[in-house]
């Protein structure tokens, strides 16, 4: 019921899921953010000489998953995604990590998957370009679950679309983004894909979903997180980190 009310379970189960790699063309900053998430995981992991329990929310095709796997020497990554098409691609490209026991793919709704995990059991929860897809009530519940399952001192790392507080400046950035979509996908002769990405972008910008910077930071603090930090902003993209107190 929660899944049906608060999330669009079909976002990446069709054309966008089958052609997700085009995000590297229309949004090259997405690949950069995946690497930044991985680098941040590495910076945290270097202080722990033990196996780490890492959860990734929204593993998709495995771009960020791979960055996280490379970042830690010991431990298992539990990568959650509800799109069969996306997980099939991740399973194929990351099969060697699965065989080594380093990667566990979980096909499930993110909130339900986290609710099944014990209190204080996870060292790192990482994500890239997933939380912005959720409506506000669902995201609020998800953040509460993230805080619950993290160990004390555990870290939340999210590379995502964090809207600027200045709406006029933010709108100008979205207009620039749309122009780039048209330029790239028209040249690729993919009008259907262009339509799907534009439709998805407008869904991202809806008031019931958009992650405004200050509101998002305050939401994490209200949930109990400390050392909440937004960095590496490039246009609408930014890296947010927080520690469980």
Wavefront OBJ file of the C-alpha trace (Angstrom):
o trace
v 0.000 0.000 0.000
v 2.758 2.456 0.924
v 4.579 1.661 -2.290
v 1.499 2.343 -4.409
v 0.704 5.612 -2.650
v 4.111 7.194 -2.400
v 6.285 5.932 -5.242
v 6.112 5.572 -8.977
v 7.079 1.924 -9.233
v 7.071 2.057 -13.050
v 9.596 4.865 -13.568
v 12.406 2.606 -14.758
v 10.578 -0.583 -15.671
v 10.007 0.338 -19.322
v 11.765 2.457 -21.944
v 13.899 4.426 -19.458
v 15.023 1.260 -17.719
v 16.006 -0.349 -21.012
v 17.880 2.773 -22.122
v 19.188 4.063 -18.795
v 22.754 4.348 -20.096
v 21.629 7.367 -22.120
v 21.802 9.305 -18.847
v 25.556 9.393 -19.431
v 24.850 11.429 -22.577
v 22.151 13.769 -21.305
v 23.564 14.131 -17.782
v 27.318 13.433 -17.676
v 27.343 14.836 -14.143
v 25.459 11.720 -13.026
v 28.489 9.498 -13.667
v 30.683 12.009 -11.840
v 28.335 11.933 -8.860
v 28.472 8.136 -8.743
v 32.254 8.362 -8.437
v 31.946 11.031 -5.743
v 29.672 8.717 -3.761
v 32.284 5.969 -4.120
v 35.097 8.313 -3.053
v 33.097 9.358 0.020
v 32.509 5.715 0.925
v 36.272 5.128 0.628
v 37.077 8.094 2.862
v 34.822 6.645 5.560
v 35.888 3.004 5.130
v 39.629 3.682 5.469
v 39.229 4.103 9.237
v 37.766 0.599 9.711
v 39.860 -2.536 9.466
v 36.880 -4.879 9.372
v 34.092 -5.986 7.085
v 31.570 -3.230 6.511
v 27.862 -3.672 6.021
v 26.786 -1.310 3.248
v 23.303 -0.713 1.858
v 22.737 1.015 -1.474
v 19.302 2.460 -2.186
v 18.431 2.401 -5.886
v 21.278 0.414 -7.409
v 19.894 0.711 -10.929
v 22.211 -0.709 -13.568
v 25.132 -0.788 -11.136
v 27.062 2.383 -11.975
v 27.216 3.629 -8.380
v 27.277 0.067 -7.049
v 30.587 -0.557 -8.812
v 32.062 2.672 -7.418
v 31.107 1.534 -3.900
v 32.461 -1.988 -4.406
v 35.815 -0.632 -5.545
v 35.878 1.764 -2.585
v 35.853 -0.849 0.177
v 38.251 -3.759 0.660
v 36.067 -5.776 3.006
v 32.338 -6.188 3.352
v 29.130 -6.776 1.456
v 27.008 -4.283 -0.459
v 23.263 -4.920 -0.344
v 21.906 -3.079 -3.377
v 18.166 -2.421 -3.430
v 16.114 -1.661 -6.528
v 12.513 -2.417 -7.460
v 13.007 -2.426 -11.251
v 13.600 -5.899 -12.693
v 15.032 -4.498 -15.936
v 17.609 -2.425 -14.073
v 18.636 -5.241 -11.728
v 19.064 -7.621 -14.653
v 21.604 -5.211 -16.157
v 23.404 -4.882 -12.809
v 23.466 -8.662 -12.358
v 25.088 -9.083 -15.757
v 27.722 -6.359 -15.415
v 28.583 -7.113 -11.772
v 28.371 -10.921 -11.859
v 31.970 -11.388 -10.688
v 31.264 -9.376 -7.515
v 28.150 -11.436 -6.862
v 30.143 -14.652 -7.296
v 32.716 -13.408 -4.769
v 29.975 -12.798 -2.213
v 30.644 -9.057 -2.181
v 27.319 -8.009 -3.715
v 23.755 -8.934 -2.824
v 21.060 -7.647 -5.179
v 17.673 -7.101 -3.544
v 14.681 -6.565 -5.827
v 12.251 -4.775 -3.533
v 10.657 -1.489 -2.624
v 13.285 0.553 -0.760
v 11.180 1.347 2.297
v 9.990 -2.225 2.732
v 13.548 -3.549 2.337
v 14.897 -1.195 4.995
v 12.048 -1.999 7.384
v 13.156 -5.647 7.295
v 16.669 -4.760 8.515
v 17.646 -4.750 12.222
v 18.307 -1.613 14.270
v 21.900 -0.331 14.310
v 23.098 -2.919 11.776
v 24.501 -0.917 8.843
v 27.767 1.047 8.574
v 26.999 3.024 5.419
v 23.858 3.778 3.455
v 24.665 5.215 0.056
v 22.581 6.292 -2.899
v 22.739 8.250 -6.130
v 19.848 9.776 -8.050
v 17.145 7.769 -6.303
v 15.668 9.693 -3.373
v 14.498 12.555 -5.595
v 12.083 10.113 -7.276
v 10.094 9.664 -4.060
v 7.193 11.764 -2.876
v 7.712 13.721 0.353
v 5.811 11.442 2.800
v 7.567 8.329 1.486
v 10.989 10.030 1.625
v 10.374 11.136 5.204
v 9.591 7.549 6.221
v 12.651 6.317 4.330
v 14.985 8.745 6.106
v 13.606 7.594 9.458
v 14.396 4.003 8.512
v 17.873 4.988 7.312
v 18.578 6.553 10.702
v 17.178 3.532 12.550
v 19.273 0.879 10.819
v 22.548 2.822 10.770
v 25.012 2.098 13.546
v 26.023 4.951 15.818
v 28.604 6.876 13.826
v 27.303 5.313 10.602
v 27.178 7.488 7.504
v 24.462 8.411 5.022
v 25.820 9.415 1.601
v 23.559 10.681 -1.172
v 24.502 12.125 -4.551
v 21.309 13.495 -6.013
v 19.219 16.338 -7.383
v 19.002 18.947 -4.627
v 17.027 21.949 -5.839
v 18.305 25.431 -5.107
v 16.368 27.530 -2.610
v 16.387 30.349 -5.157
v 13.568 29.170 -7.420
v 14.371 31.591 -10.268
v 17.977 30.394 -10.484
v 16.870 26.789 -10.200
v 14.312 27.206 -12.999
v 16.995 28.661 -15.275
v 19.125 25.575 -14.620
v 16.227 23.265 -15.492
v 15.646 25.160 -18.734
v 19.329 24.689 -19.589
v 19.021 20.987 -18.772
v 16.004 20.559 -21.047
v 17.809 22.312 -23.897
v 20.687 19.848 -23.521
v 18.279 16.884 -23.581
v 16.849 18.103 -26.891
v 20.277 18.732 -28.381
v 21.674 15.306 -27.488
v 18.680 13.051 -28.136
v 17.649 14.843 -31.324
v 21.154 14.258 -32.662
v 20.820 10.598 -31.609
v 17.468 10.445 -33.455
v 15.660 9.159 -30.359
v 12.469 11.233 -30.097
v 10.594 8.625 -28.033
v 13.392 8.508 -25.486
v 13.486 12.306 -25.400
v 9.776 12.351 -24.593
v 10.252 9.886 -21.725
v 13.185 11.788 -20.199
v 11.380 15.130 -20.420
v 8.290 13.609 -18.815
v 10.460 12.151 -16.058
v 12.198 15.480 -15.507
v 8.875 17.259 -15.033
v 7.880 14.587 -12.511
v 11.150 15.249 -10.642
v 10.312 18.950 -10.468
v 6.790 18.456 -9.121
v 6.177 20.067 -5.731
v 5.261 16.722 -4.176
v 8.747 15.376 -4.984
v 11.331 18.135 -5.416
v 14.132 18.083 -2.817
v 14.748 21.718 -1.892
v 18.232 22.169 -0.391
v 17.462 23.804 2.965
v 14.338 21.709 3.585
v 16.268 18.500 2.854
v 19.100 19.384 5.219
v 16.683 20.320 7.998
v 14.793 17.051 7.459
v 17.973 15.063 8.115
v 18.767 17.098 11.233
v 15.240 16.656 12.519
v 15.602 12.886 12.121
v 18.633 12.962 14.434
v 21.557 13.203 12.018
v 24.564 15.388 12.814
v 27.338 16.815 10.647
v 24.893 17.236 7.796
v 26.799 18.651 4.863
v 25.946 19.587 1.265
v 28.963 19.852 -1.051
v 30.144 19.343 -4.608
v 27.193 21.258 -6.032
v 27.172 21.465 -9.817
v 23.957 23.021 -11.103
v 21.097 20.988 -9.573
v 23.364 18.131 -8.508
v 24.965 17.890 -5.069
v 26.450 15.463 -2.559
v 24.850 15.289 0.882
v 26.408 13.430 3.812
v 25.256 12.954 7.397
v 26.305 10.991 10.484
v 24.075 9.115 12.919
v 24.572 10.657 16.344
l 1 2 3 4 5 6 7 8 9 10 11 12 13 14 15 16 17 18 19 20 21 22 23 24 25 26 27 28 29 30 31 32 33 34 35 36 37 38 39 40 41 42 43 44 45 46 47 48 49 50 51 52 53 54 55 56 57 58 59 60 61 62 63 64 65 66 67 68 69 70 71 72 73 74 75 76 77 78 79 80 81 82 83 84 85 86 87 88 89 90 91 92 93 94 95 96 97 98 99 100 101 102 103 104 105 106 107 108 109 110 111 112 113 114 115 116 117 118 119 120 121 122 123 124 125 126 127 128 129 130 131 132 133 134 135 136 137 138 139 140 141 142 143 144 145 146 147 148 149 150 151 152 153 154 155 156 157 158 159 160 161 162 163 164 165 166 167 168 169 170 171 172 173 174 175 176 177 178 179 180 181 182 183 184 185 186 187 188 189 190 191 192 193 194 195 196 197 198 199 200 201 202 203 204 205 206 207 208 209 210 211 212 213 214 215 216 217 218 219 220 221 222 223 224 225 226 227 228 229 230 231 232 233 234 235 236 237 238 239 240 241 242 243 244 245
